[in-house]
Amino acid sequence: MARTLQQPSHRRRNKIPAVLATATALALAGTGLALSAGGANAAVGNLVTNGGFESGLSGWNCVGTTSAVATPVHAGTGALAATPGASDTAECTQTVSVLPNTAYTLNGWVQGQYVYLGARGTGGTDPSTWSAQSAWNQLNTTFTTGATTTSVTLYVHGWYGQPTYYADDIQLIGPGGTASPTPSASAGSASPSASASPTKSASPSASASPSRSASPSASASSSPSPSSSATTTPPNTGLPKHVLTGYWQNFDNGSTVQKLRDVQSAYDIIAVSFADATTTQGAISFTLDPALATKLGGYTDADFKADIAAKHAAGKKVVLSIGGQNGAISVASSAAATAFSDSAYKLIQQYGFDGIDVDLENGVNSTYMAQALHALQAKVGSGFILTMAPETIGMYSTSGAYFQLALATKDILTVVNTQFYNSGGMNGCDGKVYNQGTIDFITAQVCTHIQGGLRPDQVGIGVPASTKAAGGGYVNSTVVNNALDCLATGNHCGSFVPPAKWPTIRGAMTWSTNWDANNGNDFSNNVGAFAHAMP
């Protein structure tokens, strides 16, 4: 969310930053043993044939311009070099024999723009992880095979029209199966419905746009299993079953300026944007913007506090949002976590905020941010409201640090309203690519969040309030309503139909209440009425 006066506020940067996506959602025992319902005594080790490409491309089935090279390599004497074309992703696949109902870890070393590593045909949620680094970095992911699964197809690929990528030392760790599958000609061109690879229709530069980078140590140490907190129940926050969330701008960027009292009554959660970083790492502060106060004809701290109290009297919740597009708040140590929780608690006491919204778009350390949020919740109590607004790629898979943060705070998390805009096209939970600005993009991404371990009541839809509020991805209120109905009842879906109905889906969010007012209150009037009428 830009805070400058020269441009409309975009909640996400327009350039493509680099990301290092890592995950260790399943830790194997020191012996490397993977537990299996049917094969605990099976041999355990790396099941990939020629995973280091020391023997050329032997064992792999590749499509496009691919070869084994002697440099650059991560280790040994060989590595895969693959150059995507205009109509292919230079994918290499290998089918391996596995056991049913068994946990496996997949990892590999890669470098280059938009390199993907994953598996298909696992019989469960097919894993996929990726990065866009110019140096060697390791991708990690895990999966558990289904009850009848005896083989899976591993893949590594790049992105249409992007430069050459490299891959090396690919491993699938776990017990081997009894079959002896071999690569087939069709393995490298799996149908889109079964594949996590993107399709030609997606823009390479936009649809793979990765988010901020998380340090390997942070993401690896805090990677919770999606089922680790499956028994958690919604905290008693006093909110309705389905809620509308809106961001109130503490700055003037050309939209309609508002005092907090002017925020439309349909909004159940109002996120005040934004808190500021201080010279103490992790600590935050908040000050009403003087230019905004002048534009409003005078708006004081006392006025602001009175407006928060009035919203409380109307049954609304007001949270303080941290981050935004230009926010530089960093919580990357225990000391920073303590500084954050202490300073945030003082602001909550000072102004009457009900909690915190995490909108960190410049990096998040899931370990220490989760520590800080739990400490803050302990100070505030059971009524604490915790919302999040990740960029889309931050919730693309459980390997992302933002997704890990959501899972690590699942016991106190109110709702994650992912920004389903400024994203281009992205893979949905079915492996197909859907373009932003469509119902399918929204519902297929929500499916990923729920399949990744969040409760449906912790997942919301985040969209811009008008075409002026974001660089792309705007949908009108009818599309938002249809997406909510599709997710809750299975009706009014697009081409993507979720694999289950989630009647407790939490609701919708918009950037911002100001842009909503600028657009005739279309979002709050129409989406608000629909969400509040949902059973």
KOLTI-959355 format. One record per atom (N, C-alpha, C): residue in one letter; x, y, z. Coordinates in steps of 0.05 Angstrom, whole numbers, plus 5000, padded with zeros to 4 digits. Example, Ala and Ser with C-alpha at 12.3 -4.5 7.8 and 13.67 -1.06 7.14 Angstrom:
A526448865156
A524649105156
A526449345156
S525749555142
S527349795143
S525850015157
***
This chain:
M501749765000
M500050005000
M501850255000
A501950394978
A503650624977
A502550844994
R504350995007
R503551215024
R504151475010
T505051474986
T505751724973
T503251864963
L503552124959
L501252284950
L501052284920
Q503252204907
Q503252234878
Q501852014863
Q501451784876
Q500251554862
Q497951434878
P496151304864
P494051154879
P495350944897
S494050874918
S495250674936
S495050394925
H497150274921
H497249994912
H498249834935
R496749634943
R497549484967
R499849294962
R500849294937
R503049124931
R504949254911
R507449204913
R509349324895
R508949214867
N509549384847
N509249304820
N511549144809
K513949184820
K516249024810
K516148744822
I517648564810
I517748284819
I520248244836
P519948214862
P522148154879
P522947864879
A525147794890
A526047514891
A525047384916
V524847124914
V523846974938
V525546714941
L525946644965
L527046374970
L524946224985
A523646034971
A521445884984
A522545624995
T522445595021
T523445345033
T521345235051
A521444975055
A519544845073
A520644595085
T520244555110
T520844295123
T518544215141
A516244185128
A513744135143
A513843865157
L515643685148
L515843425161
L518743375167
A519443335192
A522243275199
A522442965202
L524342855187
L524842575189
L526642515212
A526542275222
A528242205245
A531142205236
G532942195255
G535742215250
G536742005230
T535441775229
T536341565211
T535241605183
G533541815179
G532341855153
G529841685150
L528941555171
L526641375168
L524041525165
A522441465144
A519841575141
A517841375150
L516041465168
L514041275179
L511841225158
S511040985157
S509040895137
S507140705149
A504640735141
A502540545151
A503040265141
G504340245117
G504639975107
G507439895101
G509340075108
G512140005100
G514240115119
A513740095144
A515640205163
A518340055161
N518339815151
N520839665149
N522039675121
A520839835103
A521939845076
A524540005076
A526139955056
A528640105053
A528140395049
V529640565063
V529240845062
V531640985050
G531341175032
G533541315020
G532641494998
N534441584981
N533641754958
N532641574936
L530141624928
L528941454907
L529341554879
V530541784876
V530941904850
V533241784835
T532841704811
T535041604794
T536441844781
N539141854784
N540742064772
N539742344779
G539242374806
G538242634815
G540342854813
G542942774810
G545042974807
G545843024778
F544542884759
F545042914730
F547942864723
E549142684739
E551942604733
E551942424708
S549742294702
S549542114679
S547842244657
G548242494652
G546642634632
G543742664641
L541942604623
L539142624629
L537942344633
S539642144638
S538741874642
S536741864666
G534541724662
G532441704682
G530341924682
W530842124666
W529042354665
W527742374637
N525342464636
N523842524611
N523542824610
C524842944590
C524843244589
C523543344564
V522443574565
V521143714543
V522443984539
G523044044513
G524244304507
G527244294506
T528544514510
T531444534508
T532644474535
T533644224538
T534744134563
T537343974558
S539143994577
S541643834575
S542943824602
A544943644604
A546543624628
A549143784623
V549943944643
V552244114639
V554244064662
A556744144657
A558844104677
A559144354695
T558044574686
T558044824701
T555745004692
P554345134711
P554745124740
P553544874752
V554744774773
V553544544787
V553444604817
H551644474831
H551544514860
H553544324873
A553744084863
A555643894873
A556143684851
G558343544853
G558943334833
G559843454807
T559243304785
T560343384759
T558143454739
G555643454748
G553443504729
G551143654741
A549543784724
A547143924733
A545343944709
L542743984713
L540844034691
L540944324683
A541144374657
A540744644646
A538344634628
A536444804632
A533944794616
A533045074610
T532345124585
T531545384575
T528645374566
P526745494581
P523945484573
P523645634546
G521645544531
G520945674506
G518445834508
A517445934486
A514946084486
A512545904492
S512845644486
S510645464490
S511245234508
D513445234523
D514045024541
D515645134565
T515644984587
T517045064611
T519644914616
A520544774595
A522944614597
A522844424621
E520744264622
E520244094645
E521643824642
C522743734665
C523743454666
C522243304688
T521443064682
T519842904701
T521142634705
Q520442514727
Q521342234733
Q519142104750
T518341874742
T516341724758
T517741524776
V517041524801
V518341344820
V516341174835
S517140944844
S515440764859
S515440844888
V513040854900
V512740934928
V510740744942
L510440774968
L508540614983
L506140784990
P503840664992
P501340815000
P501640905029
N500041115036
N499841215063
N502641265076
T504341395061
T507141425070
T508041715066
A509541815085
A510542085084
A513242095069
Y513542295052
Y515942325036
Y516842615037
T519442655034
T520642925032
T521942955005
L521343164991
L522443224964
L524143474966
N526643464957
N528243704957
N530143704933
G531243934927
G533043964905
G534244234905
W536544264892
W537944524890
W537444644862
V536844904862
V536145034837
V537245314836
Q537445424812
Q538045714809
Q536745804783
G535946054783
G534646164759
G531946284765
Q530746404745
Q528246534748
Q525946334748
Y524346334769
Y521946174771
Y522345874765
V523745744783
V524345464781
V522445314800
Y520945124790
Y518944984805
Y519844694810
L519244584834
L519744314841
L517244204854
G516343964846
G513943854858
G513443574850
A511043474857
A510343194850
A507343184843
R506743004825
R503942964816
R503142684822
G500542644825
G499442374828
G500042254855
T500242424876
T500842324903
T498442194917
G496042244906
G493742144920
G492742324942
G494042544945
G493142744965
G493543024954
T494443214970
T495043474959
T497843474947
D497943504920
D500443494906
D502143734914
P504643694923
P506343914932
P507644064909
S508144314913
S509544484893
S510944704908
T513444754902
T514844984913
T516745094892
W517545344896
W519145474875
W520745704886
S522645804870
S524246034878
S525146174853
A526346414857
A527346574835
A529946704843
Q531946534848
Q534546634858
Q536746594837
S538546784837
S540846764818
S543046584829
A542946514854
A544846324866
A543546064872
W545145854877
W544045594884
W542445624910
N540045514911
N538445504936
N536845254936
Q536245154959
Q534944894961
Q531944934965
L530444784949
L527444774952
L526744524967
N524944544985
N524044315001
N521044305003
T519844075002
T517044045006
T516443755015
T514043705024
T513343435034
T510643355024
F510043105025
F507343005019
F506942735031
T504442655033
T503742385042
T502142255020
T502842015012
T501441874991
T498741785000
G496941744980
G494241654986
G494141354991
A491841254998
A491440975006
A492140774984
T491840864958
T492340674936
T494640764919
T496140964927
T498241074910
T500740894911
T501740814887
T504140644886
T506340784870
S505741014857
S507841154843
S507141454841
V509141624840
V508741904837
V510542004815
T509842234803
T511542354782
T512742614793
L515342614795
L516742854804
L517243034780
Y517443294785
Y517943474763
Y519643714772
V521143824753
V522444074757
V522144224730
H521444484732
H521044634708
H521444934713
G521645084691
G521845374693
G519245504685
W519445744673
W517045894665
W517345994636
Y515146004622
Y515146074593
Y516846324587
G518746284568
G520146514559
G522246624577
Q522746494600
Q524646594620
Q527446484613
P529546594625
P532246504618
P532746214628
T535046104621
T535845834629
T535845804659
Y534745594669
Y534945524697
Y536645274701
Y537545234726
Y539145004731
Y538044854755
A538444584755
A537444414778
A539544204783
D539844114808
D541843924815
D541043784841
D542043544845
D541743404870
D538843384880
I537143284862
I534243254869
I533942994884
Q532543004907
Q532142764923
Q529242734931
L528342484931
L525742414944
L526442214966
I526142294991
I526942135014
I524641985026
G524841725028
G522741555039
G523041275030
P521341095039
P521540815031
P520640765002
G522040604988
G521340544960
G519140344958
G517640364936
G515440174931
G516439924919
T514539754910
T515239494899
T515139494869
A513739694857
A513539704828
A516139824817
S516439814791
S518839924778
S517940104755
P516740334761
P515740514740
P518140644725
T517740704700
T519740834684
T518541094672
P520241284665
P519241524652
P517841464626
S515641594622
S514141554597
S514041814582
A513341794556
A513342034539
A511342234549
S509242134561
S507142324570
S507742454596
A509742354610
A510242454637
A511042744636
G512442824615
G513343104614
G511243294603
S508843194595
S506743374585
S504143304598
A504143284624
A501743214639
A499543414633
S497143324634
S494843504629
S494743724650
P493743964642
P493644184662
P492144104687
S490143944685
S488543884709
S490143724730
A492143584721
A493743434740
A496343564747
S496943784733
S499543904735
S499544154752
A501844194765
A502244444779
A503844634762
S504444554737
S505944734720
S504044924706
P505045174700
P503345374689
P502745324660
T500745454649
T499945414621
T500745664605
K500745644579
K501545854561
K499946104565
S497546084573
S495746314575
S496546504597
A498246414616
A499046584638
A501446754630
S501447004638
S503747184633
S506147104649
P508447044637
P510746964653
P511547174674
S511447424666
S512447624684
S510647684707
A508047644703
A506147714724
A505147474740
S504647254726
S503247044740
S505046894759
A507646904756
A509346774775
A510546964795
S509447214796
S510847414811
S511047344840
P513547294849
P513947204876
P513947434896
S513747374921
S513647574941
S516347594955
R516247714978
R518647764993
R520147515000
S522647535007
S524147295014
S524247255044
A524047005051
A524346935079
A526946785083
S528346835105
S530846705109
S530446415113
P532246245102
P531945955105
P531645865133
S533145995151
S533045915179
S530345965191
A529146195182
A526546265194
A524346075184
S524346035157
S522145875147
S522445575154
A524845485156
A525245205162
A524645135191
S525145325209
S524845255237
S522045275247
S520345405231
S517645445241
S515545315223
S516345125207
S514445015188
S512644815201
P510144895209
P508344715223
P506844535203
S506144305212
S504544135196
S501744245194
P500444245170
P497844355167
P495844235187
S496343995196
S494443875215
S495143915244
S497344065248
S498344085276
S496444225295
S494744395284
S492744525302
S489944495291
A489444255280
A486844215268
A484544215288
T485144185313
T483044175333
T482444445345
T483844655336
T483244915347
T480445005339
T479245175356
T476645275352
T476745575351
P474845715338
P474946005335
P474846135363
P476646335367
P476546485393
P473946635395
N473146695419
N470646845423
N471247145420
T470947245396
T471647525390
T469247705389
G466847595390
G464447765388
G463747845360
L465147735340
L464547805312
L462347625301
P460947725281
P458947555268
P460247325253
K458647135244
K459746895230
K461146985204
H460047165190
H461247265165
H461747565167
V464147645161
V464947925166
V466048065142
L465748325142
L466848495122
L469148655135
T471448645122
T473848795132
T474649015112
G475249245122
G476149465105
G478449615118
Y480249705101
Y482549865110
Y481950165109
W482450295131
W482050585132
W484850715129
Q485050905110
Q487551025104
Q488251265122
N490351245136
N491451465153
N493251635136
F492451705112
F493951875094
F492051945071
D492752145056
D491252235033
D492752175008
N491651994991
N493051934966
N491251984942
G489352164945
G487652224923
G484952094923
S484551914943
S481951784946
S480151964964
T477851864971
T476152014989
T477251995018
V477752225029
V478852225057
V476452185076
Q477052045098
Q474951985118
Q476152015146
K474452105164
K474952065192
K474051775198
L475051665219
L474351385225
L471351355229
R470051565240
R467151555244
R465651525218
D466951615196
D465651615169
D465851345155
V467351155167
V467550895154
V464850765153
Q464250645130
Q461650535125
Q460750335146
S458250335153
S457350165175
S457449875169
A457749795144
A457749515137
A460349375146
Y462449525151
Y464949405158
Y464949315187
D465449055191
D465548945218
D468348975230
I470448955214
I473148995223
I474349225206
I475349425220
I476649645207
I479649635214
A481249615193
A484149605197
A485349885192
V486450005213
V487650265211
V490450245199
S490950365176
S493450335162
S494950595161
F497350605173
F498950375183
F500450465208
A501450265223
A503350325244
A506050385231
D507850505247
D510450575236
D512650425252
A514950375239
A517250265252
A518650485268
T519950405289
T521550585305
T524550515302
T526250665317
T529050595315
T529750345330
T527950245346
T528349985360
T527149765343
Q528749565336
Q527849355318
Q525449215330
G523249195315
G520849055323
G518849245336
A519649465347
A517749645360
A516249805340
I513749875347
I512050025328
I510950275343
S510050465327
S508850705337
S506450775319
F504850965327
F502651055310
F502151355315
T501851505293
T501251785294
T499251855272
L497251995279
L495352095259
L496852275239
D496452235214
D497852385193
D496952675194
P498852865198
P498153145200
P496853255175
A497853165152
A496653265127
A493753175124
L493252925132
L490452825132
L488752985151
A489753035175
A488253185195
A487453455184
T489353585171
T488753845159
T486653825137
K486953615121
K484953575099
K482153535110
L482053415133
L479453355146
L478453595162
G479853815161
G478954045176
G479654035206
G481653875212
G482353835240
G481453565250
Y483353395258
Y482653135268
Y484753055288
T484053055313
T485953015335
T485952735346
D487852675363
D487952415376
D485452365392
A484452565405
A481952545421
A479652475403
D479552605379
D477352535360
D477552245351
F480052165345
F480551895335
F479751685356
K480551735381
K479851545402
K476851535406
A475551765404
A472651765407
A471251615385
D472451635361
D471351485338
D471551185341
I473851105352
I474250815358
I472150725378
A471750875399
A469750805420
A466950795408
A466350975389
A463750975376
A463450725359
K465550645345
K465450395329
K465050155347
H466350155370
H465949935389
H463049925398
A461850155403
A459050165412
A457150065391
A458050085365
A456449975343
A457049685337
G458749555354
G459349275351
G461649215331
K463149425325
K465349385305
K468049345320
K469949235305
K472649195316
K474549365299
V476449485314
V478449655301
V481249555307
V482749475287
V485449365291
V487549555278
L489949535288
L492149695277
L493749525258
S493949625233
S495349465212
S498349545212
I500049335211
I502849385209
I503949305182
G505649475171
G506849405145
G505949575123
G504449455104
G503749595080
G506049585060
Q505649695037
Q507649675015
Q510249795024
N510250015039
N512650145046
N513550095074
G512149925089
G512749875117
G515349725119
A516949795140
A519549675144
A519849555171
I517649445182
I517649325208
I518849045206
S520848995223
S522248735223
S522248615250
V521248365252
V521248215277
V522747965271
A525347965277
A527047745269
A528847645291
S528047695316
S529547595339
S527647595363
S528447465384
S526847465409
S526647745420
A528747895419
A528648175429
A526748345413
A526748305386
A524848455369
A522048365374
A521648115379
A518948015385
A517848145411
T519548165431
T518748295456
T518248585452
A519948725436
A519449005431
A516849045416
F516248865397
F513748895383
F511348855401
S511248645417
S508948585433
S508548805454
D510748905466
D510549115486
D509549375474
S510649455451
S509849705439
S506949695428
A506249465416
A503549425406
A501549435428
Y502249315451
Y500349315473
Y499849595484
K501949755485
K501650035494
K499750185475
L500050145449
L498250275430
L495350185432
I495049925437
I492349815441
I491049945466
Q492649975487
Q491550105511
Q491050395506
Q492750525491
Q492550815487
Q490150895470
Y489750745449
Y487650815430
Y485050645432
G485350405443
G483050235444
G482850045421
F485049995407
F485049795385
F484349515396
D483049355379
D482249085387
D484348875381
G486348955366
G488348765358
G490148865336
I491348685321
I493348745301
I492648615274
D493248765253
D493048655226
D495948645215
V496748405205
V499448365195
V499348395164
D500548605154
D500648655126
D503448715117
L505248535126
L508148575121
L508748485092
E509548675075
E510048615047
E513048635040
N514648655061
N517548675056
N519048465073
G517848245077
G519148025091
G517847965118
V517547715124
V516447625149
V517947385160
N518647395185
N519947175198
N517747035215
S516946805206
S514646665218
S515246585247
T517746515253
T518346425280
T517946645300
Y519246875296
Y519247085316
Y516747255315
M515547275291
M512947425289
M510847275304
A510847005301
A508846845316
A509346875346
Q511846875354
Q512446915382
Q511347175392
A511747385377
A510847655384
A507847665386
L506447545367
L503547555367
L502347395390
H503447175396
H502547015419
H502947165445
A505247305448
A505747465472
A503747695474
L503147815451
L501248035451
L498447945458
Q497647715447
Q494947605453
Q494747535483
A496847435495
A496847375523
A496347625540
K497447855531
K497048105545
K494148205542
V493148185517
V490448305511
V488248125522
G488447865518
G486347685527
G484847555504
S482747415510
S481247255491
S479847415469
G479447675474
G478047845454
G479947945432
F482447865433
F484447965414
F483747885386
I483848085368
I483248035339
I485948035324
L486347825309
L488747795292
L487947745264
T488547935246
T487947905218
T490547925202
M490547825178
M492847835161
M491947895132
A493748025117
A493148085089
A495648035072
P496347775069
P498747705053
P498347775024
E500547815010
E500447814981
E499847534972
T498747504949
T497847244940
T499947024941
I502347094932
I504446894931
I505346804959
G504846974980
G505446895007
G503846665017
M501446615004
M499746405012
M499446194990
Y501446194972
Y501346014949
Y501645724957
S503245674978
S503545404988
S504545425017
T504345205032
T505145205060
T508145235063
S509645235041
S512545275043
S513245575047
G511345755042
G511746035045
G511746125074
A513546315080
A513746405108
A511146525118
Y509646665101
Y507046785109
Y505046565116
F504946355100
F503146135105
F503946005132
Q506545975136
Q507545855160
Q506746025184
L506846295181
L505946465203
L503046425209
A501446405188
A498546365193
A498046105208
L499445895200
L499145635213
L500145645242
A502445785246
A503645795272
A501945955292
T500146125282
T498446285299
T495546205296
K495045975286
K492345885280
K490545885305
D491745845328
D490245835353
D489146105361
I490246325351
I489346595357
I488546755333
L488646625309
L488146765284
L485146805279
T484347055272
T481547105266
T481047055236
V482547185218
V482047145190
V484447235174
V485047085152
V487047165132
V485547255108
N485847505100
N484647615076
N486847655055
T487447455040
T489647475021
T488847674999
Q490947824990
Q490548024969
Q490347884942
F487947834933
F487547694907
F487647894884
Y489848044883
Y490248244862
Y493148304859
N493848454838
N496648514831
N498248254830
S497048044819
S498347774821
S498747644794
G497547744773
G497647594747
G496047344749
G497047124737
G495846864739
G497346684757
M495946504771
M497346324790
M495946054790
N497445854799
N496245584801
N494245584824
G491945444819
G490045394840
G490645134854
C488845054872
C489344804886
C489044554868
D487944594845
D487744364826
D490044354806
G492044534809
G494344534791
G494044694766
K491644794760
K491144954736
K491845244742
V492545394722
V493145674724
V490545834719
Y489946014738
Y487646194735
Y488646484736
N487446654720
N488346934719
N486847104739
Q488247304750
Q487047484769
Q484647624756
G482847724773
G480547874763
G478347684755
T478347434764
T476347234757
T475447094783
I473046984781
I472046824804
I473746574808
D474646454787
D476246214789
D478846264804
F480146494799
F482646564812
F482146574842
I480046704851
I479346734879
I478746474892
T476946314881
T476046074894
T478245854894
A479845844873
A481945644871
A484245704891
Q484745964897
Q486746044916
Q485645994945
V483146054950
V481946004976
V482145704982
C481645534962
C481845244965
C484645174974
T486745294963
T489445234972
T489845305001
H488745525010
H489045605038
H487745405057
I485445315050
I483945125067
I485244855066
Q486044765042
Q487344505041
Q490044505054
G491244745057
G493844775070
G493644775100
G491244775112
G491044745141
G489444955155
L488545175142
L486945365156
L484045285157
R482645355178
R479745305179
R478345495160
P476145415148
P474645595131
P473845855144
D473245855170
D472546105183
D474946285188
Q477346195180
Q479746365182
Q480646465155
V478946425134
V479746505107
V477746695095
G478646925085
G476947115072
G478047185044
I476547345030
I477147425003
I478047725003
G480447784993
G481448054993
G481448164964
V480048384959
V479948504933
V480048804934
P480948944913
P480849234913
P478049344910
A477449574922
A474749684921
A474049814895
S476049874878
S475549994852
S477949944834
T477750014809
T480049984791
T482250164798
K481750384813
K483750574821
K485350474845
A484350274859
A485550194884
A487849994881
A488349884858
A490449694854
A491349694825
G493649574820
G494649564793
G493249364775
G491849174786
G490348974771
G488948784789
G486948634779
G485548434795
G482848534806
Y481948764798
Y479348864808
Y477148684797
V475248614814
V472748484806
V470448634818
N468148634805
N465948784816
N464648624839
S462848754853
S461648634877
S460148374871
T458948354847
T457548104840
T459447864839
V461847904829
V463747694827
V464547604855
V464947804873
V465647734901
V463447574914
N460947664910
N458647514922
N458447234910
N458847204884
N458746944872
N460946764883
A463346874888
A465546724899
A464946624927
L463746794943
L462946714970
L460846494969
D458946524951
D456846324949
D457946064939
C459746074920
C461045834909
C462545684931
L464045824947
L465645704969
L463845594991
A461645724996
A459845645018
A457845435010
T456845454986
T454545274978
T455145114953
G457145184938
G457645044912
G456145164889
N454645384894
N453045514873
N454545764862
H453845834838
H454946064824
H457946054821
C459045814818
C461845784813
C462545834784
G465045874778
G466045894750
G466745624741
S468945604725
S469745334715
S470945174738
F472145304758
F473245164781
F471045124802
V470544874809
V468644804830
V470244684854
P470144814877
P471644714900
P470944424906
P472944274917
P472443984923
P470643944947
A469944154961
A468144134985
A466644404988
K464644405004
K463144655011
K464144745038
W464545005041
W465645125065
W463745345075
P461445265087
P459445465094
P460345665115
T462545605129
T463545795149
T465645985138
I466045995111
I467946185099
I467546455112
R469646595119
R469346825137
R468147075125
G468847135100
G467747375088
G469647495068
A469747765068
A471247905047
A472548155059
M474748235046
M476248475054
M476648655029
T476848915034
T477649085011
T479649295019
W481249365000
W482949605002
W481749814983
S480550014994
S480350085022
S477550205026
T476850275051
T474250405056
T474150675041
N476450795038
N476651055024
N476051014994
W477350814982
W476750764954
W473950654950
D472850524970
D470050434968
D468250684967
A468750874984
A467151124984
A467551264957
N469951264947
N470451394921
N469051254898
N468351004903
N466950844882
N463950814888
G462850994903
G459950984909
G459150774929
N461050684945
N460450484966
N459350224954
D460250154930
D459249914917
D460049664934
F462449654944
F463349414958
F461849384984
S461849585001
S460549565027
S457549525025
N456249655006
N453349625003
N452649344993
N453949254972
N453148994960
N454448754972
V457048754976
V458348524988
V457648505017
G457448735030
G456648745058
G453948615063
A452048695046
A449348585049
A449248285044
F450748195024
F450847915017
F452147755039
A454447835049
A455947685069
A454347665095
H453047885103
H451547885128
H449047725126
A448047675102
A445647505098
A446247215095
M448847145093
M449646865090
M448946715115
P447846465113
P447146315137
P449546225153
***
